Amino acid sequence: MLSLPIKTAQLTRLLSGLVAASGVLILVTTGGLQPFTHLEYRLRFQLRGATAWDDRISLIAIDEASLAELGAFPWPRSHYAELLGRLQAAPPSVITFNLLFTDSAPGDGQLAAAMAQHQAIILATAWDQDGQPLDPVFPLAGAAMGSGHIYQPQAPDSLVRTILPQIQGQPALGIATAEALSLTESIVALPPLDRPLPVNWPGPVDTLSTVSFVDVLKGRVEASRFHGQIVLIGATATGLDQLSTPFDINPPASGVHLHGAVLDNILQQRWLQHLQAPWWLLLCLGPLLGLGLGRPWRQQRVLLGAGTLAWILLARVLMTHGWWITVVEPVLLLGLTAVTCGISQELRDDRRIRQYVASLWHTHAPALLLSPQESRAPSIADSASIEQLVTLADQLGRSQATQAAIARSLPMGLLAANIDGTVWFCNPLASAWLGVTTGETVASRLKTWLTAAQWQAVRQGEDISPQEIQDGDRWFALYLEPLRMDDSASAAGPMGFVLLLDDISYRKQMELDLRTLNYTLEEQVQQRTRQLESLNRDLRREVNERQRIQDRLVYEAHHDSLTQLPNRRLFLWHLQQRIVAGGQEFAVLFLDCDRFKLVNDTFGHWMGDELLKAVAAVLLGSVRPTDNDGSVAATTTTRLPIWSRLFIYSSSGG
């Protein structure tokens, strides 16, 4: 249904409930619901089922068998006196006559004497059509403990639902019997006497302990059966004092059964008490129900059924505890309130639909796919007819079908959802990728892809930047845009959002491959660089080794291998350098070790070699460090390299 401003909708429902309550109140006050309440009364007792009558109550019935054997009614007093004599052998607690003894007759004295033999006799009283009392004749009234009225306020369906506990100070016959029992046996609590007493019928009258009058009179029934019992004596034959009960319609019951039911209620303390609401409460309840029924029709039907069932169950439970609440009026009020609310809602919806159709036309007509003959705007007369709605629906349907076909052919996923995430459009790609269909919610899936702040921004209709999402082995580009009725920025709020999902797995794979290739190339370059650095180090080591070898060869070429002194070649090179340089005086000093051959011959060549090494060491130790200076004055001594095999030179000064 279309929504109305909340105050207007609530006021309408309140008025609908008030109208329904007023209608029910009128029906109640005019008696229009009486047939339904009568039917309800019977059905509720039948649904409850029968309960056992109090086993202290026994009925001696003046039935068809008694009339056939003793003659037509009324009978002579002697029959009753003889019956009381039979009961004297095992006296009952109380004996109650549901019979009027208003006229003097032969045998009154005999009956009075028989009554005097019992401790508690209750007689019946009544009133004639003029309101004059119909009391028992004096001899009988004097012998009885008390009396009770037998007035029966019958409804049109002959069913007695309530009795008057007391009329002009005279208690009802059943109540008078209970009072007599309180005086002779144990005290029995009585119901309130200032208001009508609802009768709680125990069950069918044939379940009450009943014996034929003639059987007792003839001794066919043992008198001991009635010892300590409350004995009711009354007519049950057809045509005598008939009435209906919820359990007995055809054949009906009798008046004595009514007083037996009242007595049963008092003995079992299970008389009914009416819970009746005042009329003003009914008028208040109707509007409240109308306010509570402001829901879609399907929910209203559920509430209506649940409310009716709940009230019936409540009435059933309360009835078992002695409380009677009506069912027809509340259920009727609930139903009428629902109907009036539904009618008023339909009228409001009809008006709103007309307004909404016109608004839809003006809003969506520019975007519709119209044929040339349909491109005209509808007239005011058209907007008031259902034809415009059909035309608009057809055009919107064609537009939507075209747009849906375009959306289904897109190479990307397209989804439209309400602001709570409920999907109302989804193309096949989006359905396959997101695992949702129309009517389901996508909110849980988006919450795993978006942060809480981003999801809140989506719900508020704010734009968020595109997101790249990984879902298993797939990559998607996610675009979310708020969906509004129009493009104006001042819109009240978004009605939902549109989700675009683009599969970028291929692009991501290409990017990954490029990164892998770039990383591989960098690794190869670094590996080649390390190889070149290693080759460079090896080359430097080889060059250094060659240089060392070359230096060693040069050294060995210019030094004696035994004494490590410069050899002749180096000496001659230095000497030539001195000669070529000129300007400096120098001398060549020759040192010779005499008899060196003798050392070799005597001690061997190895000893000769050791001697040469020792002499060379002495000579080297004798040379001053300052003798190495190559540029000296004429007075400075200049040293040339000592020649191997002990040749040495010195300056002219030494």
Buried (B, 14 or more C-beta within 10 A) or exposed (E): BEEBEEEEBBBBBBBBBBBBBBBBBEBBEEEEBBEBBBEBBBEBBEEBEBBEBBEBBBBBBBBBBBBEEBEEEBBBBBBBBBBBBBBEEBBBBBBBBBBBBBEEBEBBEBBBBBBBBBBBBBBBBBBEEEEEEBBBBEBBBEBBBBBBBBBBEBBEBBBBBBBBBBBEEBBBBBBBBBBBBBEEBEEBEBBEEEEEBBBBBBBBBEEBBBBBBBBBBBEEBEBEBBEEBBBBBBBBBEEBBBBBBBBBEEEBBBBBBBBBBBBBBBBBEBBBBEEEEEEEEBBBBBBBBBBBBBBEBEEBEEBBEEBBEEBBEBBEEBBEEBBBBBBBBBBBBBBBBBBBBBEBBEEBBEEBBBEBBBEBBEEBBEEBEBEEEEEEEBEEEBBEBEEBBEBBEEBBEBBBEEBEEEBEEBEBBBBBBBBEBBBEBBBEBBBEBBEBEEEBBBBEBBEEBBEEEBBEBBBEBEEBEEBEBEBEEEBBBBBBBBBBEEEEEEEEEBBBBBBBBBBBBEEBEEEEEEEEEEEEEEEEEEEEEEEEEEEEEEEEEEEEEEEEEEEEEEEEEBBBEBBBBBBBEBBEEBBEEBEEEEEBEBEEEEEEEEEBEEBBEEEEEEEBEBBBBEBBEEBEEEEEEEBEEEEBEEEEBBBBBBBBBBBBBBBEEE
